[in-house]
Amino acid sequence: MKKRSEKEIALLTRYSLINFPLLVGTFLVSSLVLYLSTKVILIREMDGDLGGIEENLRTYVIRHDALPDLYPLDEEKISFKATGTQKPERNFKLLQMYSNREKKMHNFRKLEFPLFFHDSWYQVTVAKPLEGMRHLSSALINISIITILITILLSIVINRLVLKRLWKPFYAAMNVMRNFKLGKTESPVFPATRIREFAFMNKSLLEATEKAEQDYLLLKEFTENASHEIQTPLSIIRSKLDMMIQETGLSRSQSELAKSAYSAVKKLSRLNQSLLLLAKIENGQFDNSYQIDLKEKVEEKIAQFHELWGSRDIRSSYLLQDSQLLISPELLDVLLNNLFSNATNHNIPSGAISITLEQQLLIISNTSSTGALDEKRLFRRFYKESVNSNHNGLGLSIVKQISKVSSIHTDYAYSDGLHSFMLSW
């Protein structure tokens, strides 16, 4: 299984991380567009005012046959410049000029237009301050910042309260599924919801669990029946072969053939029992877990194997501390038996077995003629370090499966000619 490259985050948090930058960007772009649009409108209004001043000046000159007297005004600045026979162009400009009101340089909108008076052309300049643009910029910036902050605050409140409340049916359905166990509980009951998507999800989950329950019951029934039906003829064949081997009239070749067939049937019987045990473990049929004194159980298993180790001249050493383990008694017996059998069967003459038990750790090490095992395939079914091995390759897969259902971590290491299997919890 690949490691996750990113840390898991809640859906609402992920939504907020995507939504907030989009909201901020939208407001910034909207504020910029609003500022530019308002600027264009204000300049057009200012140009209209300057055009009105132009008309008033032309009317004054026509009526009074004189240029108006110039005097300082707060709102506008007017100047006349004689150009002789050269007619000036009419244009609008933006520039900075000193403002008497602000006592500093300020943005002005200027209109230059030609005026014919007493056989000479004059360039008339009318300028008005663009005070509204500065105030508009400040107002838009303040409004945008306040709006963004309010929007983010409202989004957080909505995500925490409204959206979290809307997602309650989802988490309730997941909690029901977490507590559902095949063959152990009735059909799951999901909370009612008026949200169409969640109702569809609940319906789909209910159909899936019902189908899984039916498949589980069929598989369980098939496994039990198949095992029983296979085990019965195997027992009969083994019994008949055992009687045949004991017959005195058999030739040497016939006796060898009968012993070979007997060995194969015995191996097939063990294989059938191992597969049945794996099926029962995977189906959760061992749910009677208790706190067990592991030190006592390990000592009992050592006593059972002590004579076998002695017959094979296998040295044993062990260091046992008090330890408790929550597990099914039947599964614990199978677990220890498989580990001890593995350490014994794959050992060498005059080899060694070492057993270490700590409070939350069990290590079983053994010598062997083989090198390090394939850690990726070690606990798979039917894995064998040798093709010609007489074992069915299910012992360690059973250990792995028992450890999985009992919340035990299994590990393997090879060092200095010793194979070590470690169980931690």
Summary of the structure (lengths in Angstrom):
residues: 425
radius of gyration: 46.6
end to end distance: 21.4
largest distance: 155.8
contacts: 1119
relative contact order: 0.06
helix: 54%
strand: 20%
